[in-house]
């Protein structure tokens, strides 16, 4: 099922079964939207450095290595290892990593930061997407992890209860938006529009405040799609979401790709959104590296941002939030993106997106971080620095918004720490005119984390923080932390099995 074939999946393992539960992933982990790259030499170096620090600190503090990696000092150590491998990009020091009290004080000072993650996922209870289960079963049969052998596997880790733990208890996230992905095959939607609305009602009723927002998916061109829009609007979604590629799960059979600027198709949907008072339209773009052009030539024209400007100009009543900021190279080698940037000062198709406000005179186009951090931060950190520089310079700091695409890559806390610690290197600032990102809780990062999304979704931040401070989820998190937090540091997507030492699973 999905973009990945059976032969592809034979070369993969579940991210949950990676040999080390580290604070940040040290290899590519993907959903079934793209094939993850094998671990690079530099990622192996990061992993080795991190394990060395973990072993030394475990011995020094008398705790297990796993416990150290669950701590704030362990998270700091991960960014030290990244700096020592790739060069200084993150604010992290050996002193912080080796002084648990210092790291804990920093984490405590930031945990109240207002973070709205408006791009998240979990799988429905009746999903037929059992590829993750199949891989876990194969791992058990192969003897790589004896605990899995002879035991029926489930996808519970990708479903509701674990989603709540990873998103709220193990990260500093305050408000999330649950999303989905459509398919021409109805049963293969991640979540139906009704299921997203039901999850929103369940969470907000359970905890007594507005913690979960929901998308409704629209599918221009599919039979009966406008009637489905009417049904979706009746669910009162906070925003709509579409995939111009059509069926992203089954790219080989996608029958209804569409353009944002199609006056005869997409505009009929926008008209309904405006009439219903829905202002935010989230569009999946990018995640289509050059190697896929020949594989899916009919879809290629629908994956870039050439259709964004006209739609934005024609519909100033709407905000167009481009998911993943249209980053092309997800699923491809990030070294290609780095070479492209070093040669041209641009990165496909993020630079094209960033050009739109000035080139076309619009102010209703936004860039979502999406897979940017998840795929570049631990593989080519200078790429994420360049991407943030490009977006902030072109769109402006008021139009870059936070989303993590979790839970595929586990709890989003490591991505949160990535942005908090990230700084654009001075050589990039001087050469390209990028401004510094500043402090973890400074104006730019605070706007990205929550301020911009609060404005888009009409949230009074002070009022929301006051309500959440008294709700049941805050009490639950306090009890969780007092009992001793237990972040899993697991990833829930696919990882390449190549070059793995299978003995580590024993």
N, C-alpha and C positions, 0 to 999 in steps of 0.2 A: 504494500500500500504506500501511497505517497510518492514523492520525488525519488526516494531511495528504492532501488530494486532489491530483490532477494539476494542477488550476488553482492550488492553494495553492503547490505546488512550483515552478510557473512564476514565482512572485514571489519565490523564494528563491535563494540561492547557498550552496555549501558554506562552512562557517566557515573552512576552510583557505584560501579564496580572498579573504578580506578584505584590503584593500589594505595594511594595516600589521600587522606582527608585534609587537604591544605586550606588555608584561609582564602587563597585565590586559586583558580584553576591554572594548571601549568601545561595544559594542552587544550586544543580546540574542542569545544563541546557544542553540538548543534541540535536543533529540532530536525524534523525530516524535511525541512525546506532546502537544505544543502548538505553536501558531503563534508565532514570535518577533516581538516588537514592532519596528517600525522604530527606527532610532537617534534618540534624543531630542535636543533642543537642548542640554540639559545634558551629555549624553554626547559630543556634538560639541565642546563646550567643553572637557571633560576631554581629549579626543583632541588638540585644538589645543594646549592647555597642555603636554601630555606631549611632543608633537612638537617644540615650541619648546625645552623643556628638553633633549631628546635631541639636537637639532641643535647647541645651544650647547655641550653637554658633549662631543659628538663632536669639535667643532672644538678645544675646550680640551685634550682628552686625546689627540688624534691617532688616535682609533679611529673605526670606522664607527658610524653611529647604531644599526644593528642590534646591533653588539657591545655598545654601551652598554646597550641594552634587555635584553640577555642577562645583565647583571651585577646584583649586589646593589644598586648605586646606581640602576640603571634601575628596579628594583622599588620602591625608596624613592621615586623620582620619580613613579611612578604614584599612590602614595598621597598625595603632596604635591598632585598635580593634582586628585585627588578632594576633598581638604580645601579647596583654593582655590575649587572649584566649588560644593560642597554645604555647606561649613562644616566646622569641626573635629570629626571623628569618629575619625580614625586618628592613632596616634603616628607621625608622619613629619615631617621638617623639610627645608628647603632645604639646610641644612648637610650632612645625611646624603646627600641626593641629589647634591650637588655636591662631595662628598669621597669618592671611590671607596674609599679606604683605611678610612674610618670605617664605610661601609656594609658592606664586606667583613668587617671585624672583627665587626660585629654578627651577620652571617649565619653566620660561622664559629662564634660562640659558641652559636648556637641549632641548628646542623645535627644535633647529636646528640639532640635532643629526641625523646622516645618518642611516636610517632604511629601509631595504628592507624586506618586508613581502612576502615571496615566497610560500605562501600556504593560499589562500583565496577563498571564494565562494560567488556567488549569484545565484538566480534561473532565468531561462529563461522566457520570456514573455508568451510563449505558454505552460508552464509546466502543466502537469496533476497532479502534486504533490500538491493536494489541502487539505491535512490533516491539515495544519496549519489554513487554512480558516475554515474548519469544526469545529475545536476546538474553534476558535474565535466566530463562530456563536453559538455554544453550551453555551459559557460563557454568551453571550447576552441573550439567551433564559432562562437561569437559574436565571437571574436577578442579577448576581454577578457584572456586570458592565452595568448600565442602558444605557450608551452611545452606546453600541453595539447592544442593543435590537432593532429589527425591521430595522436594517441597513445592507445592503449587504456588506459582507466583501471581501477584496481582499488580495493578497499576495504582494502588492506593497512594503511593508517594507523589503521584502527579495529580491527585484529586483534592477535593475541597479541604479536608482537615489539615493535611500537610501544607497546603497552600497558606492557610491562616497562620500556621506556626512559622513558616519560612518568611512570609511577608511582614507580619506584625511583631511576633515575639523575638525573632532573631535578626531583625533589622530596625533601623530608626524611622522607617516609613510610617507615616501617619494616615494617609488616605490613598486608596488605590482605585484604579478603574480596571474592571475585568473585561477582557477582549475575547475575540474568537477569530476563526478563519473559516471561510465558506468553501464549499466544493460543489461541483456540478452533481456529485453523488450526495444526496441529502444526508445519509447516515454518517458521512465522514466529516461533517462540521465538527470543530472542536467542542463548541457549545452552541445550542440554538439560541435565538434571541430570547425566547421564553425562559430558558435555563439561566441566562445571564441576569435577567430581571428577577428571577426567583432567588438567585444567590445574593443579589443586592438586598432584597427584602429580608432574607434570612439573617445576613450579617448585621444590617443596621437595626433590625428589631432585637436581635440577640444581645447586642452590645449597647444599645441605647443612644447611638449617635450616628452621624452620617460618615461612615468609614469606607463604604464600597460604592462606587459608581459603576454604571454599566454601559457598554456599547449596544448598538443594534447594527447588524450587518445589512448592507444593501448590495444587490447584485445586478447592476444594469445589464439588460439584454436577455437575462434568463426569462423563460416563459412565466408570465404572471408576476414579474418583479415589482411592478408598481402597486399591485394589490398587497404584496408582501411588505412594501414600504409602509402602507397604511396600517397594516397589522403591527409593524414594528413601532411606529410612532405612538400607537395606542399604549404601548408599554412604558412610555415616557423615558426614553433613554437620555442620558446626559450628552451623548454625541453619537454620530453615525460613523460607520467605518466601511470602506470599500477596498477591494483589490483590483486595480486596473488590469492585472495579469489574468483575471478571471479565476480559474481554479488553480491556486498555488500549490495545493496538495497533489494534484494530478496534472502536472504541467503538460504531460504528453497527450492528454485528451481534452485540455481546456478549450471549451467551445465558445465562451462568451467574454473575451477580453474587451475592454472598452477604454475610451479616452475621457479624461476629465473635462475637456472642452467640446465634447460632442453635444451640439445644440439639440439634436433630435432624440438623444437617449438620456445621457447623464443629467442634462438640464431639467428634464421632467422630474427627476428625483429632487434636485436642489429646490425647485419650486415648492414641492411639498414640505421640505425641511423648513424653509423660510415661513411658510404659512403656519406651520406648527410651532414656530418659535425656537427651533433647534438651530444653533449658530455654529457648532463645531463639527467639522467633517474631517475625519482622520483617513488618510489614504496610504496604503502600503505601497512603497516604491523601493527600487533598488534590489539588493540581494540577487544580483544577476551578473556574475563576473564574466569577462570576455569569453571564457571557455564555453559558456552556455549559449553563445550567439548561434553557433552552428547546430547545436542540439535542438534548440527551440526557436528557429528563425522567425516563425509567425508571431511569437510572443514578444520578441525583442522591441518592436516599436511602442509597446505599451508599458515598458518598465522604467523608462527614464522620466525626466521632468519637463519634456517639451510641451506638455499639455497643461501645465500648472498655471502659467501666467495669464492666459486668456480666461480661464475659468475664474481665477481670482479677480481679474479686472471686471468681468461681467457680473460677478456675484459679490459685491462688497459687503453684503449683509452677512456673509459666511466667513468663518475662519477655516482655512485649509491647513491642516496639521499633517505634514509629510512624515510618515513613520520611517524610522531608520535614517532620516534626512537623505533618503535616496542613495545611500552609500552603495556603490556598485560592487565592491570587491568582497563582500561577505560570501564565504564559501570558496574564495580564491586566496592566493597567497598575499598576505598584507605587505610583503616585501615589494610586490608589484605596485601597490598604492604608494609606498614610500619612494620608490624610484620615480614614479610619475610626478609626485610632489617635488622632489628634489630637482627634476629636470624642467618642470613647467610652472611650479607654484600652484598647481591645481590638483584636485582629486575628483575623479568621476563618481557620481554625478552631483556630489555635494556642492562643488563650486558652482555648477549651473543653477542649483537651487538658491545658493547665497547671492547670486547675481540678480535674481528676480526683482527684489524691491527697488533697487536703484534703476535697473534697466527698464522696468515697466511701470514704475510709479505706484506700486501697490503696498499696502501695509498689513495685509491679512493672510500672509503666508508664514508658516512656522516650521521649524525643524525639530523633530523629536529625536532624542539620543538613541533610543531603541538598541539595536545591535552594535552601535559604535563602540561602546566600552567593552561589551562582552567579547568581541572578536579581535580588538586591536590592543587593548590595554595590556594584555599578558603575552602578546606575540610581537608587537612592534609599537612600543609606547610613543615613539615620536609621531606615529601616524595619528593616534588619538589627540595628541597635542596640536598637530596640524589641522585636523578636522574641527576641533573646537575653535581654533583661531580663525579658520575660514568662515564658519557659521556665525561667530560673534561679530566679525568684521562686516560681513555681508548682510545678515538678517538683523543684527543688533542684539544686544544682551536681553532685550525685552521680548524676543521672539524665538528663543531656544528653550525647549521644554524637556522635562525629565520623564523618561520612560526606560524600563530595563529589559522588557521581554521575559522577565522571570515568570515561572519558575524553572525554565529549561536549564538555566545555569545556576540553579540553587537560590538560596536567599540572596537578595540584592545588596546585602550589606557591603560586600567586597567592591561592588560597583560604586556604591555611595562613597566609600573610602577612597576609591580611585579618583573621583571628581574632587573630593575634599583636599586630596594631597597633590593633585595635578597642577603643574605650572608649565606654561609654554616656555621652552628654552629661550634664553636671551638671543641666541643667534637667529632664531625664527622671528622673534619680535622685531629685531633690527632689520632683517632682510625683507620681511613681508608686511611690516606695519601692524602686527598683531599687538594687542594690549595685554598686559598681565591678567591672569584670572583672579589673583588675589587670595585672600584668606579663605579658609574653609567655610566660615560664616560671614564672609564679606558680601557686598552688594551683588556682585555678578553671580557667584555660586548660589546665593540665597534666592536670587530671581529664578535661576534655572531649576533648582530643587523644588521650589514651591510657589514663589510669588507670581510667576507667569501663568502657571496652571490655575492658580487661585483666581486670577483675573479672567482667564478664559472661561472658567466654569462658575463664575459669579459667586465666589466664596469669600466671605469676610474672614480673613485669617485669624484675627483676634477672637472673634466670636466662635469660630470653629475650634480653636485651641482651648478655649474655656469649656466648651461642651465636651470635647474629648478628654479633658483633664478630669472630668467627673464620671466618665462612662465605665462600663464593666470591663472593656478591653484594657484600659489603663490599669485597673485593679488587677486584672489577670496577669498583665505584664510585670507589675511590681512583685506579685507573688512568685512568678516564674524566675525573676532575677534574684529574689531573696533565697529561693531554693537552690540557686546555682544554675545559671543558664546553660543550656546544652545544645548549642548550634551544631547542626550535622556536618556542615562544610561539604555536603554532597552536591552533585550536579545530576540533573535528571534527563539529559538528552543523550546524544550519541557521541562516542569518542572512537578514534581510530585504534584498532587493536594491534597495529603493526609495532614491532619492536618492544612489546610488553614482555616483561619477565613474569610468566604466568605463575611462577613459584610463589610470588608475593601474595597470591590469593589464598594460599593454603593456610 
